[in-house]
Amino acid sequence: MSYVPDNPLIVQSDHTILLETQGPRYVEARDALLGFAELVKSPEYVHTWRVTPLSLWNAAAAGHDVESVIDTLVSLAKYPVPDNVPASIRGWMSRYGTLRLVRDGAILRLEVDDPDDLELIQHLKPVAALLGPALDDHGLQIHPRHRGELKAVLAHHGHPVQDLAGYDDGDALQIELSTTSSRGEPWGLRDYQVAAIDAFCGGPAAGSGVVVLPCGAGKTLVGVGAMARMGMRTLVVCTGHVALQQWKREILRRTTLTEDQVGEYSATLKQLRPVTLTTYQLLTWRKDKTSAPAHLRLFCEANWGLIVYDEVHLLPAPLFRETALLAARRRLGLTATLVREDGRETDVFALVGPKRFDLPWRVLEHQGWIASAECVELRVALSSADRLRYAGASERARFRIAATNARKGAVVERLLERHRDAKVLVLGTYLDQLRWIARRFELPIITGKTPGAERQALFERFRSGGCAALALSKVGNFAVDLPDASVAIQVSGSFGSRQEEAQRLGRILRPKAGVNRALFYTLVTSNSREQAFAERRQLFLAEQGYPYRIEVVP
């Protein structure tokens, strides 16, 4: 193939793909890449995608075939596709489906097309202990309790398993979506939310997988819609108590379920009901380092038909084993990003399921479903006294000195004045800093120690206009529904956490009436360890395509 100027893709031999955004075929190419590649970064004019084994396994699980993926790249490429790329795609993608888990009466059978593959996996030491006796040249017996763990181990060794063994139905649950909200307003799922539910519930391996949607796009409603579609007893695992309460409100607002059908399994309540909500923290809590988590029995105490993992990219490592034991239950993961700081994306693929649906934030922004965001980093110098303290401190102490820089207070004051007509969130990691700001500017504050009832009262006061600004600790990083918040001021962050940066930005991405615009300020001490870590977070946001600028505070 010769040079085709109107084609938007440049396929490179390192398996990265450059996508030009200004050409006539940009939308066509972007939509095609969503099916089999991972978006690495998306600044304004050229986006970078990457083809990986995991992205191709996800594609195969969604029904894409090898030749259609290669044909897509060839037909959309501006220059000839390097020969090694189609070869890699064939090699990686063809592995999916060569190992299959199927039901064989009362047992599970791991079947293969090639007897050599059977011999190969039998020689993988971590796998051997999970295998039962050979049934013939093309199959091994697998005990059902090893179903999830076997898939995870084999995936780590580059052998994804197509799970066709089906799922056990949980207790039936009569649940329908309501047509009006609790306030009597008509509502319905958006088209892309319906498409996400269809993708999760349809296909040969329906009932397990991950839906990826940006913050503010209504992932909770996708979960609620999946619950209604499945009609079975459901366990929802949330990131914290605030998220749990939000899920409970949405379930009661959007479905025909009643209060006595929706239970909370928390530190203060132990309710097992047709729909039960709990938290990752509770499930991993243990009395001491030597004891087992005290509440993991919750996974087995009821006949669940569906388990929903909210913010599945935060699924704690101790829960991976329990998730492996639940391979016979339907599982839905919801997330804004499949990036894990521990690199265990393959475990999510094997234990929760492949990616079923993905929609970039830019698509939803252009459609008006989430706010247009701009990120501004304000660099603030230390005072003379703090510079001396900083110079003599340990590396860890230096970060805290920089993060809690007292001169940030004056910048917060100017920003609050500049945006006095907007709904503002002041976000911080260090509680003493956040409490000082709350006292100085007479702001209500919510931390991990704020009682649940008081939290909800303050959130409702903010929503109703009773206060224009609210200070939030890390407890506000996830699942806080404050749709009118349009400005965030981050006074301190957690080292270089990309997850936290994306989640904090997500607090202000809900669609706004009128001017659908959000501003995300990050206050960073210049020439410090905080600046070095902030540059990693900054790069992540810029690569996702958010406009990002840096200003030096005089």
Summary of the structure (lengths in Angstrom):
residues: 554
radius of gyration: 24.7
end to end distance: 55.4
largest distance: 77.0
contacts: 1824
relative contact order: 0.10
helix: 39%
strand: 21%
